[in-house]
Amino acid sequence: MVRPAVLPDPAPAAAESGWWAVCLCAEWCGTCRDYRAVFEALAQEHAGVRFVWVDIEDESDLAGDLDVETFPTLLIADGRTARFLGPLLPQAGVLSRLLESLRAAQGGAGAGPQAQAVFERVRAAHGGA
């Protein structure tokens, strides 16, 4: 069994900003396996964001009723509110631009109740109280 990964603790800025980038993937998915290195490198570039990798089969309780059909699927939250949930091209620039635009648009609309429920379960499971 592959252990779920929590990337190294982010810089103190992450605790202040509360931003999260959660990748919902599966170990059997070749695209996910390739994307993991990109995701981990982005974690180093975005010190103010907590990056969490969730294998939706090993941690299926976190996904709940969410039907992940396309990998990778990303959940982005500002610490309180899920702001984005959906598939994303597995390219570093795409995720970087999404993070930058969401962070710049503070106070925007949430991604909906299902995204919020997934974020709350991930936050509780990965130490975000």
C-alpha contacts under 8 A as a table, 3 or more apart, distances in Angstrom:
res1	aa1	res2	aa2	distance
1	M	58	D	7.79
2	V	27	E	7.69
2	V	58	D	7.48
3	R	58	D	7.65
4	P	53	W	6.86
4	P	54	V	6.07
4	P	55	D	6.29
4	P	58	D	7.09
4	P	59	E	7.44
5	A	52	V	6.78
5	A	53	W	5.44
5	A	54	V	6.86
6	V	51	F	7.27
6	V	52	V	5.09
6	V	53	W	6.13
6	V	126	H	7.32
7	L	40	E	7.12
7	L	43	A	7.65
7	L	50	R	7.97
7	L	51	F	6.19
7	L	52	V	6.06
7	L	53	W	7.48
9	D	50	R	7.48
10	P	13	A	7.60
10	P	14	A	5.86
10	P	15	A	7.88
10	P	43	A	7.94
10	P	47	A	5.79
10	P	48	G	6.88
10	P	49	V	6.89
10	P	50	R	5.81
11	A	14	A	5.76
11	A	15	A	7.63
11	A	47	A	5.44
11	A	48	G	6.47
12	P	15	A	5.40
12	P	16	E	6.74
12	P	48	G	7.50
13	A	16	E	5.04
13	A	17	S	6.09
13	A	47	A	6.82
13	A	48	G	4.80
13	A	49	V	7.89
14	A	17	S	5.16
14	A	18	G	5.42
14	A	19	W	6.44
14	A	47	A	6.51
14	A	48	G	3.96
14	A	49	V	5.11
14	A	50	R	6.13
15	A	18	G	5.24
15	A	48	G	7.65
16	E	48	G	7.99
17	S	48	G	6.48
17	S	49	V	7.55
17	S	78	D	7.19
17	S	79	G	7.22
18	G	48	G	7.74
18	G	49	V	7.00
18	G	50	R	7.56
18	G	77	A	7.96
18	G	78	D	5.56
18	G	79	G	4.11
18	G	80	R	7.59
19	W	48	G	6.86
19	W	49	V	4.81
19	W	50	R	6.17
19	W	76	I	7.37
19	W	77	A	5.60
19	W	78	D	4.22
19	W	79	G	5.11
20	W	49	V	5.32
20	W	50	R	4.63
20	W	51	F	5.90
20	W	52	V	7.54
20	W	75	L	7.83
20	W	76	I	5.61
20	W	77	A	5.13
20	W	78	D	6.32
20	W	79	G	6.48
21	A	49	V	6.70
21	A	50	R	6.10
21	A	51	F	4.79
21	A	52	V	6.33
21	A	74	L	6.90
21	A	75	L	5.92
21	A	76	I	4.73
21	A	77	A	6.77
22	V	51	F	5.83
22	V	52	V	4.77
22	V	53	W	5.86
22	V	54	V	6.97
22	V	74	L	5.65
22	V	75	L	4.99
22	V	76	I	6.31
23	C	51	F	7.84
23	C	52	V	6.37
23	C	53	W	4.97
23	C	54	V	5.93
23	C	72	P	6.55
23	C	73	T	5.97
23	C	74	L	4.73
23	C	75	L	6.49
24	L	53	W	6.54
24	L	54	V	5.04
24	L	55	D	6.08
24	L	56	I	6.05
24	L	68	V	7.82
24	L	71	F	7.43
24	L	72	P	6.21
24	L	73	T	5.20
24	L	74	L	6.01
24	L	75	L	7.56
25	C	29	C	7.43
25	C	32	C	5.90
25	C	53	W	7.49
25	C	54	V	6.20
25	C	55	D	5.03
25	C	56	I	5.88
25	C	71	F	5.94
25	C	72	P	5.55
25	C	73	T	6.73
26	A	29	C	5.51
26	A	32	C	6.58
26	A	54	V	7.89
26	A	55	D	4.80
26	A	56	I	5.82
26	A	57	E	6.37
26	A	71	F	7.93
27	E	30	G	7.62
27	E	32	C	6.90
27	E	33	R	6.53
27	E	55	D	6.53
28	W	33	R	7.90
29	C	32	C	5.24
29	C	33	R	6.38
29	C	71	F	7.64
30	G	33	R	5.05
30	G	34	D	6.22
31	T	34	D	5.16
31	T	35	Y	6.01
31	T	71	F	7.11
31	T	72	P	7.46
31	T	90	P	7.59
32	C	35	Y	4.91
32	C	36	R	6.06
32	C	71	F	6.56
32	C	72	P	6.07
33	R	36	R	5.41
33	R	37	A	7.77
34	D	37	A	6.45
34	D	38	V	7.56
35	Y	38	V	5.15
35	Y	39	F	6.12
35	Y	72	P	7.90
35	Y	90	P	5.88
35	Y	91	Q	7.61
36	R	39	F	4.99
36	R	40	E	6.12
37	A	40	E	5.11
37	A	41	A	6.16
38	V	41	A	5.12
38	V	42	L	6.21
38	V	91	Q	7.36
38	V	92	A	6.10
39	F	42	L	5.11
39	F	43	A	6.38
39	F	51	F	7.85
39	F	92	A	7.23
40	E	43	A	5.07
40	E	44	Q	6.87
40	E	51	F	7.74
41	A	44	Q	5.33
41	A	45	E	6.69
42	L	45	E	4.95
42	L	46	H	6.11
42	L	92	A	6.84
42	L	96	S	7.58
43	A	46	H	5.33
43	A	47	A	6.56
43	A	49	V	7.17
43	A	50	R	7.25
43	A	51	F	5.84
44	Q	47	A	6.03
46	H	49	V	5.65
47	A	50	R	7.60
52	V	126	H	7.92
54	V	58	D	7.96
54	V	59	E	6.66
55	D	58	D	5.40
55	D	59	E	5.86
55	D	60	S	7.63
56	I	59	E	5.10
56	I	60	S	4.77
56	I	62	L	7.36
56	I	63	A	6.27
57	E	60	S	4.95
59	E	62	L	5.70
59	E	63	A	7.33
60	S	63	A	5.33
60	S	64	G	6.38
61	D	64	G	5.08
62	L	118	V	6.10
62	L	121	R	5.45
62	L	122	V	5.88
62	L	125	A	7.97
63	A	66	L	5.43
63	A	67	D	7.91
63	A	118	V	5.77
64	G	118	V	7.00
66	L	114	Q	7.22
66	L	118	V	7.86
68	V	71	F	7.40
68	V	73	T	7.01
70	T	73	T	6.31
70	T	87	P	5.85
71	F	87	P	6.28
71	F	88	L	7.68
72	P	87	P	5.70
72	P	88	L	6.13
72	P	89	L	7.39
72	P	90	P	6.66
73	T	85	L	7.06
73	T	86	G	5.14
73	T	87	P	4.00
73	T	88	L	5.97
74	L	84	F	7.45
74	L	85	L	5.62
74	L	86	G	5.57
74	L	87	P	6.02
74	L	88	L	6.51
75	L	82	A	7.03
75	L	83	R	7.63
75	L	84	F	5.53
75	L	85	L	4.43
75	L	86	G	6.78
75	L	115	A	7.36
75	L	119	F	7.37
76	I	82	A	5.94
76	I	83	R	5.64
76	I	84	F	5.03
76	I	85	L	6.54
76	I	99	L	7.64
77	A	80	R	6.81
77	A	81	T	5.43
77	A	82	A	4.07
77	A	83	R	5.07
77	A	84	F	6.86
77	A	119	F	7.23
78	D	81	T	5.59
78	D	82	A	6.58
78	D	83	R	6.89
78	D	103	R	7.77
79	G	82	A	7.74
81	T	110	G	6.08
81	T	111	A	7.98
81	T	116	Q	6.41
81	T	119	F	7.93
82	A	85	L	7.48
82	A	110	G	5.61
82	A	111	A	5.56
82	A	112	G	7.45
82	A	115	A	5.91
82	A	116	Q	5.07
82	A	119	F	6.24
83	R	102	L	7.44
83	R	108	G	7.53
83	R	109	A	6.74
83	R	110	G	4.57
83	R	111	A	4.75
84	F	110	G	7.20
84	F	111	A	5.08
84	F	115	A	7.57
85	L	111	A	6.32
85	L	115	A	6.08
88	L	94	V	7.39
88	L	95	L	7.41
89	L	94	V	6.62
90	P	94	V	7.56
91	Q	94	V	5.52
91	Q	95	L	6.86
92	A	95	L	5.53
92	A	96	S	6.16
93	G	96	S	5.02
93	G	97	R	6.03
94	V	97	R	5.35
94	V	98	L	6.25
95	L	98	L	5.05
95	L	99	L	6.12
96	S	99	L	5.21
96	S	100	E	6.17
97	R	100	E	5.08
97	R	101	S	6.09
98	L	101	S	5.23
98	L	102	L	6.12
99	L	102	L	5.28
99	L	103	R	6.02
100	E	103	R	5.22
100	E	104	A	6.07
101	S	104	A	5.11
101	S	105	A	6.21
102	L	105	A	5.14
102	L	106	Q	6.74
102	L	108	G	7.87
103	R	106	Q	5.69
105	A	108	G	5.97
110	G	116	Q	7.92
111	A	115	A	5.87
111	A	116	Q	7.09
112	G	115	A	5.51
112	G	116	Q	6.19
113	P	116	Q	4.92
113	P	117	A	6.09
114	Q	117	A	5.13
114	Q	118	V	6.33
115	A	118	V	5.18
115	A	119	F	6.15
116	Q	119	F	5.06
116	Q	120	E	6.16
117	A	120	E	5.18
117	A	121	R	6.37
118	V	121	R	5.24
118	V	122	V	6.20
119	F	122	V	5.07
119	F	123	R	5.92
120	E	123	R	5.09
120	E	124	A	6.11
121	R	124	A	5.19
121	R	125	A	6.10
122	V	125	A	5.10
122	V	126	H	5.93
123	R	126	H	5.30
123	R	127	G	6.10
123	R	128	G	4.64
123	R	129	A	6.33
124	A	127	G	5.68
124	A	128	G	5.68
124	A	129	A	5.31
125	A	128	G	7.61
